[in-house]
Amino acid sequence: MEVPALVELACTQAAGTLGGAMPPALLPLPRTPVTAEVWSGERHVRLHGEAIYAVHKGDGRAWWAVVVHESNHLEAGSVHLVALEEIRCENPSGRRG
């Protein structure tokens, strides 16, 4: 997927998550390998992916737009907003923090 398409998808996801309030601020991230465990409705979702944008709104909460590489319930290549507190970064040695 091309970068402009990813940005548009991340903006669309952010607008839906943030309830259509103010447009979200997007901050490009260096491609950052991440893992996360979140609840999506009734499902516990695990994912490995790459964070590409930080999404901020004035209420102090932050999300990262993550391109999913592997997940137990999400499609590879999809973009999902994940709350920053749910994200664990991975370094090249495989350690998470």
Number of C-alpha atoms within 10 A of each C-alpha: 7 6 9 9 10 19 17 11 16 26 20 15 15 25 15 11 12 15 9 11 11 10 15 19 15 19 13 14 13 10 13 15 20 21 23 19 15 14 9 10 7 6 10 11 15 15 22 22 25 23 26 23 24 21 24 18 16 10 6 6 11 17 22 27 29 29 25 20 18 16 16 12 12 16 13 15 15 16 23 19 20 20 16 15 11 12 21 16 17 17 12 7 6 9 9 13 10
